Amino acid sequence: MRYLLSTLWREESGQDLTEYALLMALIALVVVASLIMVGGSIRDVFNTIGGALAAGTVTT
């Protein structure tokens, strides 16, 4: 049992996977937070484009 624990303690092959998972979780949180912050502006832009397309005019 002691040998198994010492081997697991020294083994670092699974450490990379954990670091990548934490990095991906952090990136996902940043993306979600930024979409929440600018979501209203993006919705307004698409509504303006949709209204212009429905009316047959394009405004800049």
Secondary structure, 3 states (H helix, E strand, C coil): CHHHHHHHHHCCCCHHHHHHHHHHHHHHHHHHHHHHHHHHHHHHHHHHHHHHHHHCCCCC
